[in-house]
């Protein structure tokens, strides 16, 4: 989940979706990662260089991430099937941009440069649209993406939409959910803390911004459109209390400019 007005009803589809998804992950961990065909990672597995060369510990194997993401995604699309936009220009646009970001994520030199942990991981990318006024999008583990229609008018160009999709895809590529679960476990926090806490921390959000800028650039989009998008976001939400990746819009404008690949 990326952004939404803070006064949006608690019964909104996005909050229900992600709350249920996190609960599913937590229950799987508490029951010994009981996912069909998956076993817990051996002791020490999941330790090594993460994105940018930083240390990263993961709680889930790639197979577990994919299985949980797939299971949650099917449940989301079934539960909110009346809101699923099955065809039309919005769907075509989201999938067109998503496919370009997907292809960029498969570029091996880029994977090596960012130091993404991709060996043995087969992402199963899918892009769908839900009809809802939220300015929002998210990507589940394994590459399952949802974009809400409320976001599309703010993302005026494909490059601006790529800013959002690339950021969400970056969370999946960097295994941020698995990492957050591992941190929660190592810190002794309860699963309830994870459910009521923020989806990703500042380090992960900054990292997803950085990786996302590179993804959209390698996908053929102008990275300067990321700055323009955040300007549009500031205008669209003026006067509203919003939470955007735990940053304010000025932080994100600055970060987008700083992350810009140099020619």
C-alpha positions in Angstrom: 0.0 0.0 0.0 1.4 3.4 -0.8 -0.8 6.3 -0.1 -4.4 7.2 0.9 -6.2 10.0 2.8 -6.0 9.3 6.5 -9.7 10.0 6.9 -10.6 7.3 4.4 -13.1 4.8 6.0 -11.6 2.0 8.0 -13.8 -0.4 6.0 -12.0 0.6 2.8 -11.1 -2.4 0.5 -7.4 -1.6 0.7 -7.2 -1.7 4.5 -9.2 -4.9 4.6 -7.2 -6.5 1.9 -3.8 -5.7 3.4 -4.9 -6.5 6.9 -6.1 -9.9 5.8 -3.0 -10.5 3.8 -0.6 -9.7 6.7 -2.7 -11.9 8.9 -2.3 -14.7 6.5 1.5 -14.3 6.5 1.6 -14.1 10.3 -0.6 -17.2 10.7 1.6 -19.1 8.3 4.7 -18.2 10.2 3.2 -19.0 13.6 2.2 -22.4 12.3 5.7 -23.2 11.1 5.3 -21.7 7.7 2.7 -24.3 6.8 2.3 -23.6 3.1 1.7 -26.5 0.8 5.0 -27.6 -0.8 7.1 -25.3 1.3 9.5 -25.9 4.1 11.0 -23.4 6.6 14.3 -22.0 5.5 17.3 -23.7 7.2 19.2 -21.9 9.9 21.2 -19.1 8.4 19.5 -19.1 5.1 18.3 -15.7 4.0 21.4 -13.9 5.4 23.6 -12.1 2.9 23.8 -9.0 0.8 20.5 -7.3 0.2 19.8 -4.4 -2.2 22.7 -2.0 -2.4 24.9 -4.5 -0.6 23.3 -4.1 2.8 22.7 -7.0 5.1 19.2 -8.5 4.8 17.6 -11.4 6.7 14.5 -13.0 5.2 11.7 -15.0 6.9 10.3 -16.7 3.8 11.8 -18.7 1.0 11.0 -17.5 -2.6 8.5 -20.4 -2.9 6.7 -19.4 0.3 6.6 -15.7 -0.9 5.1 -16.7 -4.2 2.6 -19.2 -2.7 1.3 -16.7 -0.1 1.2 -13.8 -2.6 -0.8 -15.9 -5.0 -3.2 -17.2 -2.4 -3.9 -13.7 -1.1 -4.2 -12.2 -4.5 -6.9 -14.7 -5.6 -8.8 -14.0 -2.4 -8.6 -10.3 -3.1 -9.9 -10.5 -6.6 -12.6 -12.9 -5.5 -13.7 -10.9 -2.5 -13.8 -7.6 -4.5 -14.8 -9.1 -7.8 -17.5 -6.4 -8.1 -14.8 -3.8 -8.1 -12.4 -5.5 -10.5 -12.2 -3.6 -13.8 -11.9 -6.3 -16.3 -11.3 -4.3 -19.5 -11.1 -0.8 -20.9 -8.5 1.9 -21.3 -7.5 2.0 -17.6 -6.7 -1.7 -17.5 -4.9 -1.5 -20.8 -2.8 1.4 -19.5 -1.9 -0.3 -16.2 -0.9 -3.5 -17.9 1.1 -1.8 -20.6 3.1 0.1 -18.1 3.3 -2.9 -15.8 4.7 -5.1 -18.5 7.5 -2.6 -19.3 8.4 -2.5 -15.6 8.3 -6.3 -15.5 10.7 -6.5 -18.5 13.1 -4.0 -16.9 13.2 -6.1 -13.7 14.5 -9.0 -15.7 17.5 -7.1 -17.0 20.4 -9.0 -15.4 23.0 -6.1 -15.5 20.4 -4.0 -13.6 19.8 -6.8 -11.1 23.6 -7.0 -10.4 24.0 -3.2 -10.2 21.2 -2.9 -7.6 22.3 -6.3 -6.0 18.8 -7.8 -6.1 18.4 -11.3 -4.7 16.9 -13.0 -7.8 18.6 -16.4 -8.1 16.0 -19.1 -7.9 13.1 -16.6 -7.8 10.4 -16.8 -10.5 8.1 -13.8 -10.1 4.7 -14.4 -11.5 3.7 -10.9 -12.5 0.0 -9.9 -12.8 -1.5 -6.4 -13.0 -5.2 -5.7 -12.1 -7.3 -2.6 -11.5 -9.9 -2.1 -8.7 -12.5 0.6 -8.9 -12.1 2.7 -5.8 -11.4 6.4 -5.1 -8.3 5.7 -3.1 -5.1 7.2 -4.5 -3.4 3.8 -4.0 -1.6 0.8 -5.3 0.2 -2.2 -3.9 2.2 -5.3 -4.9 2.0 -8.6 -3.0 5.0 -10.9 -2.7 5.7 -12.8 -5.9 4.6 -9.9 -8.2 0.8 -9.5 -7.8 0.0 -5.8 -8.4 -3.3 -3.9 -7.8 -3.8 -0.3 -8.9 -6.9 1.7 -7.7 -8.7 3.9 -10.2 -8.4 6.9 -7.8 -4.7 7.0 -8.6 -5.0 7.2 -12.4 -6.1 10.8 -12.8 -3.2 11.9 -10.6 -0.7 9.9 -12.7 -1.4 11.9 -15.8 1.2 10.2 -18.1 2.4 6.6 -18.4 5.7 7.7 -17.0 4.0 9.1 -13.9 2.1 5.8 -13.5 5.4 4.0 -13.9 6.7 6.0 -10.9 4.1 4.2 -8.8 4.2 0.8 -10.3 8.0 0.7 -10.3 8.0 1.6 -6.6 5.6 -1.1 -5.7 7.4 -3.7 -7.8 10.6 -2.7 -6.1 9.1 -3.8 -2.7 8.5 -7.2 -4.1 11.9 -7.5 -5.9 13.6 -6.5 -2.6 11.6 -9.0 -0.6 10.6 -6.3 1.9 7.6 -8.2 3.4 9.8 -11.2 4.1 12.4 -9.0 5.6 9.9 -7.2 7.8 8.6 -10.5 9.1 12.1 -11.6 9.9 12.8 -8.3 11.8 9.6 -8.7 13.7 10.6 -12.2 14.8 14.1 -11.3 15.7 13.0 -8.2 17.7 10.6 -10.3 19.7 7.6 -8.3 18.6 4.2 -9.9 18.4 2.4 -10.5 15.1 -0.2 -8.0 16.3 2.5 -5.3 16.2 3.1 -6.2 12.6 -0.6 -6.0 11.7 -1.1 -2.5 13.3 2.3 -1.2 12.3 3.2 0.5 9.0 3.6 -1.7 6.0 7.2 -0.8 5.3 9.7 1.2 7.2 11.6 4.3 6.1 14.7 2.4 5.0 12.5 0.1 2.8 10.5 3.0 1.4 13.7 4.9 0.5 15.1 1.8 -1.1 11.9 1.1 -3.1 12.1 4.7 -4.4 15.7 4.3 -5.4 15.1 0.9 -7.1 11.9 2.2 -8.7 13.6 5.2 -10.3 16.1 2.8 -12.0 13.3 0.4 -13.0 11.2 3.1 -14.7 14.3 4.5 -16.5 15.4 1.1 -17.8 11.8 0.5 -18.9 12.1 3.6 -21.1 10.3 6.2 -19.0 11.6 9.7 -18.2 12.6 9.6 -14.6 12.0 13.4 -14.3 8.3 12.5 -14.5 8.6 11.1 -11.0 9.2 14.7 -9.7 6.3 16.0 -11.7 4.1 13.2 -10.4 4.9 14.2 -6.7 4.1 17.8 -7.6 0.7 16.7 -8.9 0.2 14.5 -5.8 0.8 17.6 -3.6 -1.7 19.6 -5.6 -4.3 16.8 -5.6 -4.1 16.2 -1.8 -3.8 19.9 -0.8 -5.6 20.5 2.5 -6.0 16.7 3.2 -4.1 14.9 6.0 -2.3 12.1 4.2 0.4 9.5 4.9 2.6 8.8 2.0 5.2 6.1 2.7 5.8 7.8 6.1 7.2 10.8 4.3 5.7 14.0 3.3 5.5 15.1 -0.3 8.5 17.4 0.0 10.7 14.5 1.1 9.6 12.5 -1.8 10.2 15.3 -4.3 13.7 15.6 -3.0 14.3 11.9 -2.9 13.1 11.4 -6.5 15.5 14.1 -7.7 18.4 12.6 -5.8 17.7 9.1 -7.0 17.7 10.2 -10.7 20.2 8.2 -12.8 22.8 10.5 -14.1 23.4 10.7 -17.8 
